[in-house]
Amino acid sequence: MFVVKQKQHPKFKRKGADLVTEHEITLEEALIGGKFTIEHLGEKKATLSLEPGRIVKPNDILVIDDLGLPTFGSPKKFGKLYLIISVKFPEHIEGNKLESLLKASLQ
């Protein structure tokens, strides 16, 4: 008989075929969208987009299909990746940056 113990990953938590991790975005990305890259398992990288017009709040959870682990019995089908978002707030915002953020948020 074999006993298999799963080693905890420092960044990802496993829930069946799904993965859960945290990711920090900038205030600008949270307010007006944009693209960012995450490091996935095995040093793979995935580029994700935040849709313009959607405001992302701290602790929002983004669900990305097919970026989890292979499902048991179906190696071509993958689980989901759940990204728990944190937002990095700046200490201050320069005048021209504030103006551009306000313009973008009003469009």
Sequence and secondary structure as in RCSB ss.txt:
>XXXX:A:sequence
MFVVKQKQHPKFKRKGADLVTEHEITLEEALIGGKFTIEHLGEKKATLSLEPGRIVKPNDILVIDDLGLPTFGSP
KKFGKLYLIISVKFPEHIEGNKLESLLKASLQ
>XXXX:A:secstr
         SS EEETTEEEEEEEEEHHHHHH EEEEEE GGG EEEEEE TT    TT EEEETT S EETTEE
EEE  EEEEEEEE  S   HHHHHHHHHHHH 
